[in-house]
Amino acid sequence: MEKKKFRKENGNTDSLQNAKSFFRKSRTCPFSGADAIPIDYKDIKTLQKFVSERGKIIPSRISAVSAPKQRKLAQAVKRARILALLPFVGRQ
């Protein structure tokens, strides 16, 4: 019985070109810019957009919030939790 050797063809460049042509739109921080939303611990509706169902603060890589604004957002969420405006844990 003969063993057949398989060679990779050089025609795999199509998948690489498709991967390079994919362009993801850069997301901007919702708290910076001309029509920016102010970060305030009393604004519960805004804070709830950045807190998951389980009560965790959504990371900046998902929510597209810049690093300094993410720190202020986390501080505002923690203040709202202490004042019982937001729950520490989501509903189970």
RAQUI-V938572 format. One record per residue. N is the residue number from 1. RES is the residue in one small letter. OMEGA is omega in whole degrees, -180 to 180 (NA if undefined). D_LAST is the distance of its C-alpha to the last C-alpha in whole Angstrom. Layout:
BEGIN
((N	RES	OMEGA	D_LAST) (N	RES	OMEGA	D_LAST))
END
This chain:
BEGIN
((1	m	-179	63) (2	e	175	62) (3	k	180	59) (4	k	178	58) (5	k	179	57) (6	f	178	55) (7	r	174	55) (8	k	179	52) (9	e	180	54) (10	n	-178	54) (11	g	-178	52) (12	n	-178	49) (13	t	-180	49) (14	d	-179	48) (15	s	178	44) (16	l	179	45) (17	q	178	46) (18	n	180	43) (19	a	-180	41) (20	k	-177	43) (21	s	179	43) (22	f	-178	40) (23	f	179	39) (24	r	179	35) (25	k	180	35) (26	s	-178	35) (27	r	-180	32) (28	t	-180	33) (29	c	-180	31) (30	p	-179	29) (31	f	177	30) (32	s	-179	34) (33	g	-176	37) (34	a	-178	39) (35	d	-176	36) (36	a	175	33) (37	i	178	30) (38	p	177	30) (39	i	-178	28) (40	d	-178	27) (41	y	-180	24) (42	k	-180	25) (43	d	-173	24) (44	i	-179	20) (45	k	179	20) (46	t	-178	22) (47	l	-179	20) (48	q	177	17) (49	k	-176	19) (50	f	176	19) (51	v	-179	15) (52	s	179	13) (53	e	-178	9) (54	r	177	8) (55	g	-180	11) (56	k	177	13) (57	i	-178	17) (58	i	-179	18) (59	p	-175	21) (60	s	179	25) (61	r	177	26) (62	i	-176	23) (63	s	178	24) (64	a	177	27) (65	v	-180	28) (66	s	-174	31) (67	a	179	30) (68	p	180	32) (69	k	177	29) (70	q	178	26) (71	r	178	27) (72	k	178	28) (73	l	179	24) (74	a	179	23) (75	q	179	25) (76	a	179	24) (77	v	180	20) (78	k	177	20) (79	r	180	23) (80	a	177	20) (81	r	-179	17) (82	i	179	20) (83	l	178	21) (84	a	173	18) (85	l	176	18) (86	l	177	15) (87	p	176	12) (88	f	-178	12) (89	v	178	9) (90	g	179	6) (91	r	-177	4) (92	q	NA	0))
END
